[in-house]
């Protein structure tokens, strides 16, 4: 029995393709081959069903019920479900003692305390009185070297613009 178990895990073991009986595929490549061969043989693929416990099991649709009840991989899944439910019950018994730390932030208060003026690009952000000195417009500084200017057009021609010129 143990030899069969080790043999089923051998990545070099040859497995027959369910879609084309002439295909003998190494076990390590079998899942990839199934996907590829399923696309190449849609007529056969419609007659086969995939086992919910192991996607490598392709069974005729009429026999899927019998296969599900006797699938060897079903026991592995059931054991995982049982062990997870046991762990969940054990974890559920622990009491959570975590408390959130105190929070001194008040975002609503911060918004209320900010000046009620709206942001305008190029103006000085001033708070307090409305003196003329506070309403000055800040000049934009040009960082280009003297004698250089910002280009007036894009460095390339847009396809829809060149078509209009050709017509």
N, C-alpha and C positions, 0 to 999 in steps of 0.2 A: 504494500500500500504506500509506504514512504517513497519507494522508487518512482511510482506514478506521480506523486506530489512534486518531487524534485524535477521529474521529466517535464511536467507541465509548466514549470518556471524557466526552463531552458530557453534562452533567447534565440538559439540557433535551430530549435526544433521546427520542422516543416509542418505547416497547417494548410489544409485544403480550403480554397476559396469557395464560399457558398454560392457565388454568382457564376463562376466558371470553373468547372471541375478539373480543367487542365492546369489551373494555377496552383502551384505549391509555393507558399509564402513563408519566410522565416517569421517566427513568433514576434520578434521585436519590430517587424515592419507591418504586421498584420492589421493593426488599426488604421494605418494610413492607406493600405491597400483596399480595405473595405470601403472607405469613403470614395476612392477613385473608381473602384469597380462598380459601386452602386450607381454612380453617374453614367457609366458606360453600358450598364445593363438594366435600364429602367423597367423592362417587362418582368424580369426575375425579381427585382427589388420590390415590386408591387405585390408579389406573392409571398414575400418573407416579412416577418415581424422581428423587431429587436427586443431582446430580453431586457426587462427593466433593471436587472441586477448586474448584467455584464453586457456591454454593447458589442462585444465580440461574438456573442451568441446570436446568430441569424437563424430563425426557426420558421418553418412554414406556418402561415397564419392559422390554419386549422389546428395546429398542435401547440400553440403558444400557451394555452391554459395548462396543459399537461406539463409543459416545460417549466412554467413558473412554479408549479407545485413541487417539482423534483429538481430544480436547478441547484447545483452544488454551491454557487456563489450566494444563494439566498441566505444560507446559514451565517456567512461572514457579515452580511448586512444586518441580519437580525441580532447578532452578537454586538455589533456596534451600536445599534439602537438601544439595546438593553443596557449596555455599559454607560451610554450617554445619559439615559434616564436615571440610572443609579447615581451618577455623578451630579446630575441636576438636583435630585432630591437631597443629596448631601450638602450641596452648595446652598440650597434653599433654606437649610436650617441655620446657617450662619447669619448673625444679625449685623446689619450694616451700621457702623458707628460713625461714618463719615459725615461731616457737617461742612457746609459751604463757609468759606472765610467771610468775615464782615466786609462790606463794600462801602467805601466812602464816596464813590463817584455818583454824581447826579447829572446826567447828560441834559436833562430838561433845564436845570438851573444854569448850566454852562451856556446853553443856547440863549436863555433869557438875559444873561449878563452881557453877552456880546452886543456890540453896537447894532442898532437897528438899520444902519445904512447898508445898502446892497453893494456888492463888489462891482467896481467898474475898472476895466483894464486901463492902466495909464494914469490913474488918479492916486493920490496919496491916501492911504488908509489912516484916517484920523479919528480919534475918539474925543469926546468932550465937547467943547464949545464950537460954534459955527463961525469962527473968525475967518476973514478972507485969506489969511495965511494957511489955514487948514484946507482950503478948497483949491489949492494950486494944482495944475496939471503937470505931471512929471514928464519931461521930454524923454523920448526913447533914444538911447545912445546907440549909434551905429558902430559896431565892432569891426567893420571892414576896413582894410587899409585905404589910405587916400587914393583916389583915382579909380577905385573899384565900386561897382554898384550891384545891387541885387538883380538877377536876370528877370526880364519881363515875360519870358515864355519858358515852357518846359524844354529840357534838352533833347527831347525826342518828339516825333510827330505822332499824334494819336491816329490810329487807323481810320476812324470814322471822319476825322477832319481831312485826311489826305484824299479820301474818296470824294468828298464834296468839291475839293479843288480840281480834281481830274474831270469832273462832269461839266 
